[in-house]
Amino acid sequence: HSLLPKIIGGRLRKGFKAFGQKMNGFYTQEANVVGVESRTSSPINIPRKDNLEHPEIEGLFPCGEGGGYAGGIVSAAMDGERCAEAAIQKLQH
């Protein structure tokens, strides 16, 4: 309550309460907010071919948020898995 402006704290409390009504057990008297996460998408996109490999640097598979192919932890994990599978394919051939 003391760290955020009232307008932000109040909106967070309302949002948590509303979400708690949809997700049973999320909103309790014991719950604490210990941090805030924010994200932005990468301003660049490292090129890659259909096989996910960089077009000019053999063996480089740009992926995830840093490569410009994801916008969050789940999509980054999924893209990383795809790139790992593509790298395995390349090594097997």
Protein Blocks (a to p, Z undefined) as FASTA:
>chain_A
ZZpcfklmmmmmmmmmmmmmmmghkacfkbccfbdcdddddfbdcdddfkopafklghia
cehjlnopacbfklmmmmmmmmmmmmmmmmmZZ
